């Protein structure tokens, strides 16, 4: 079992839709959580950190569920420009190694 | 600089040759990371530096791979006696402090023929 797992998708949604991705992690000592966005043939870019109480940045909402060991990303009012691969990343406790999931592909259609 | 700079962007090398990949992190960023990314996969951790100290090299696949950051700024990832299985995108990232989110460079696409 991989340490960080994501549904690879693809998720195909119309513009304006709400879409949610989950990411599960196996190491209960994990301390920090992030979502990155990666466009085709580009480097990953930090989208947002995920805080214990949940956090929102415009149309994007991130949640952490420590009991069930997953994080989620909700995108409201999807735009064509949201089409990308979304990577979750989990930093282990006791060190600074961050493990990435394989990513979830999102296609937003007009 | 404004971002994380990696060079070369593309490297084609013959099997058995040594290669050196360079990373210039954002000025002032203490933490520097090397990752490798295969097509359709997430970045795979290789090694981590805090200033000039290599604090975790558990992701380096074998002893042909090494990395250094002698002055706490620019880092070099060296692969000796390259093999075809080493072909991948090698990505460097930096962060202001350990534990922060990363800024990635554009990567070096290594092809071993």
Interface residues (C-beta under 8 A of the other chain):
Chain A: X4 X31 X32 X34 X36 X42 X43 X44 X45 X46 X49 X87 X89 X91 X95 X96 X97 X98 X99 X100 X101 X102 X103
Chain B: X31 X33 X35 X40 X41 X42 X43 X44 X45 X48 X50 X55 X56 X58 X59 X91 X98 X99 X101 X102 X103 X104 X105 X106 X107
